[in-house]
Amino acid sequence: MKKKIEIEINSEVGELEGVILHTPGNEIENMTPENAERALYSDILNLSVAKKEYAQLSGVLEKVTNTFQVRELLSDILKTPSTKTDLINKITENIELKEVKSYLLESDTNELTKILIEGLPRQKNSLTNYLSNKYFSLEPLHNFFFTRDAASAISNRVLINRMASTVRKRESQIMQAIFEHHPSFITNTINPQFSRYYNSKISMEGGDIHVARNDVLIIGTGLRTTTQGIDYIANKIESKSSPKHIIIQELPETPESFIHLDMVFTLLDRDICMIYEPIIIKLNKYLTIHMIVENGKILSIKEVNNILEALKMIKMPMKPVLCGGKNKHIQEREQWHSGANFFAFAPGKIIGYERNNYTIEALNKSGFSVIKAENIISGKEDVAKHKKVVVTINGSELSRGGGGARCMTMPIRRKKL
């Protein structure tokens, strides 16, 4: 077993010491045209291609940090009978078919791990089941390879996110069980579902939550993270340096490429960020709000021009790199394919999709060396020799799932800047 990791995230760019991944599996192939929209997809992914592309992401991260796979972590905790029973009880709480719960309880660890991720086909053992147009009694977790969303490490605690769609509820339940029971992690979880502050309008997802500094959160609000969700976070956050700044960015409800803040804004280095210019700094109708919070109480709340100005006011100036470069039409095209979505594994060392040519060119002009993932994995290149570097992965298939490198990573520990 790997050395125990104390959860600690106080920035988006500190050197990565631990990250949770989930290699896409048969849950992707269990998607059909009929259920794709309900599963929050606009298309069906080719699993064999997606896995090859994902192997580049995981292969690079395995070279630079400790990586953990959801499937292995889940399998580990299910070996404990009490944990297994507790998780099954929570998952089946609202499932009408009692035989589903019985089947899960009787399944061995490997089979149960598979079912909880890949789904359980409906048994044709009754007229109702036979005539049902639903193929699964327990739906596959088609979105789970976007590990960012279900849980967010903030300082030394893990926020279990109440996601906007019930189809993703089981992801959060699994992540809570992992953080509460797996011996590899030392942390406490907070969950709005079990809070006295809970209400049904609370939702938040990790793609919207950015830990910019130990006293600064940047959070997007739109279809996936509600204002009520942000109020909950403001009430619960703790910081060694108080008060805490929360910068909130309103996001468009359409198109679907604006699903989370990290589709239009990501931090790349101590003083560099990637932005989708039309939303972040161009004049538009989407508000940017700066809140100052102390001990769960809002000290001030005001509108500001944009995220960059808000950061400058709190002595965190950022130089923006433009997703898609300066051409409006190319910006739109590359943002659609997660061109603003990068994941920093150290200050100034990032990973993202190769397909977004103009965005990669803009990074190169800003001083980032460009290295293909395969050259890092094979040992031909060493990221340690570069002060600033963007590692590019193939993403023609993965990007069709609606997310990028940041979406597919859940960091659990970073070195302090």
Buried (B, 14 or more C-beta within 10 A) or exposed (E): EEEEBEBBBBBBBBBBBBBBBBBBBEBBBBBEEEBBEEBBBEEBBBBEBBBEBBBBBBBBBBBBBBBBBBBEBBBBBBEBEEBBEBBBEBBBEEBEBEEBBEBBBEBEBEEBBBBBBBBBBBEEEEEEBEEEEEBBBBBBBBBBBBBBBBBBBBBBBBBBBBBBBEBBBBBBBBBBBBBBBBEBBEBEBBBBBEBEEBEEEBBBBBBBBBBBBBBBBBBBBBBBBBBBBBBBBBBBBEBEEEBBBBBBBBBBEEEBBBBBBBBBBBBBBBBBBBBBBBBBBEEEEBEBBBBBBEEEEBEEEEEBEBBBBBBEEBEBEBEBBBBBBEEEEBBBBBBBBBBBBBBBBBBBBBBBBBBBBBBBEBBBEBEBBBBBBBBBBEEEBEBEEBEBBBBBBBBBBBBBBBBBBBBBBBBBBBEEE
